[in-house]
Amino acid sequence: MSYVDEILERVIAQNPAQPEFHQAVKEVLESLRVVIEADEDKYRKEALLERLTTPERVILFRVPWVDDKGQVQVNNGYRVQFNSAIGPYKGGLRFHPSVNLGIIKFLGFEQVFKNSLTSLPIGGGKGGSDFDPKGKSDREVMAFCQSFMTELCKHIGADTDVPAGDIGVGGREIGFLFGQYKRIRGLYEGVLTGKGLTYGGSLARTEATGYGLVYITQELLKDKGMDLAGKTVCVSGAGNVAIYAIQKAQQLGAKVVTCSDSTGWVYDPEGIDLDALKEIKEVNRARLTEYKKYRPNSEYHEGRGVWQIKCDIALPCATQNELFIEDAKQLVANGCIAVCEGANMPTTLDATKYLQDNGVFFIPGKASNAGGVATSALEMSQNSERLSWTFEEVDQKLQGIMTNIYKNINAAAKRYGKENDYVTGANIAGFEKVLEAMLAQGVC
Ligand code: NDP
C-alpha cells in the first residue's frame, strides 16, 4: 500500500467519528501524493505524514460559568496546537454549538498550510467551544469568556500560541478574553489578535479576510484576462467574512446579489444594501428576515439556496460544508466562472471535483481566506514593535500577500503539471515550507 493510503487509513482508524478531520486530511494528502511518492522511502522513514497529521498537543477543558438566572452552565473548551514548525501556533477560536474535537482538528490542520502560504512565521492551531453566544446577555458572554481564558491562559502566550476570532468570536469576545488573560498572567502582550484599536488591535484586521478574498479573486481574474468589475457575485454568510467581501467586491465594481445566515437567505437583484446588512448583523445582531424592511424589492427565503442564483463568481463565506454537489451542478449550469472560498472548507470534496472538472476556477479557503490570519500576523508585528500602522499600510501589505499567494499556488500547480488546479497548488506550496522546517528541526 502506498504511504499516503496507509496514512489515510491510520487517520480514520485513530480518529473515529471525526468526519471533518478525515475530509481535510484526505483533501490535503491526495494533492500531496505527487510530492510524497517522488521520495516515498525517505518520508516514510521520517514518519513525516504521521507527524503532519498528529497534533503536537490537544488541550480539552471544562468551562463552568453562571447564567443570568444563577444557573451553573458547563461547556467544553478546546485548543489544538497542531504544528509549530514555522512559528508560534496561530489560529482562531470558534464559539458555536456545532463545535467538537473533530471540527477543531480539521480547522487546526488546515491552518498549518494556510499560515505557511502567507509567507509569515506562524504555525497552525485552532480552538473554541460549543458555547453559543447567540441570545446571551453581555454579562453571560463575559462570564463564559473569563472562565474559558482562566484555563486557556496556561497554554498560550505572545511567543507560544496566539489565538484570534472565528465564528461567534468577534471584537466583544476578544476584549473579554484579553482582559482576563492580562488579569491572571499580569502581562500586557500580543497574546490575541483581532483586538480593539485602543488596546493593540490593527487597523484593517476586521476587513482583512473578506478584502483578501476579493483581492485574490481579482488576481485570478486578471491572470485569466478578466476583471471583477461588472460581474455578478453570489455570497453566502452574513458575518465578518461575508460583509467585508461584499464591501470590497462592490468597491471594485461587482454586483453582489445574495447573502445568507443560519436560518435563511436573501436575493437582492439590485445589489445587497451593505449599510442595511451591517445594521442588521453588526449593530442589532438580528436575523436576515429584517432585510426586507430595508429593501422591499428583495426576496427572503427560509433554509439554504444561495447557489441557485445565476452568478459569475461564487464566494461561500458562511461555514464548512455549505456548497454541495447539487449546488456545484447549478453553478456550472448557470455559467459560473470562479468559486473562491471565504469560509473554511465550505465546498464538499465531490462538489470541488465537479467544479474543477467542469472548468470552474476554484481557490480553496486555505489560500483565499488567508488574508485574515496574515493581518493577524501583522498585528503581532505591530504589537512587538509597539507601533500602529495606518489602514493604508496594512491594506497594501494585505494586497501584496494575497497577490503572492496567488502567484505561489499557481506556480506550484504548474510545477507539478496541474495547471489551474489551485487545490493541489495551495497544498503543495503550503506543505513545502513546513516540510523543510520540520526536517531541519529533526525528530520533534
Ligand atoms: P461569523 O460568525 O461572523 O459569521 C458566520 C456566518 O455564517 C453567519 O452569517 C452565520 O449565520 C453563518 N453560519 C454559521 N454557521 C452556520 C451554519 N451551520 N449554517 C449556515 N450558516 C451558518 O463568522 P466569520 O465570518 O468570521 O467566519 C465565516 C467562515 O470564515 C468560517 O468558516 C471561518 O472559519 C472562516 N474564516 C474566518 C476568518 C475571520 O477572519 N473571521 C478567517 C478565515 C476563515 P448567523 O448570522 O445566523 O449566525
Boltz pocket constraint, residues with backbone or C-beta under 6 A from the ligand:
constraints:
  - pocket:
      binder: B
      contacts: [[A, 165], [A, 166], [A, 167], [A, 168], [A, 169], [A, 205], [A, 209], [A, 237], [A, 238], [A, 239], [A, 240], [A, 241], [A, 242], [A, 260], [A, 261], [A, 262], [A, 263], [A, 286], [A, 317], [A, 318], [A, 319], [A, 320], [A, 342], [A, 343], [A, 344], [A, 345], [A, 369], [A, 370], [A, 372], [A, 373]]
      max_distance: 6.0
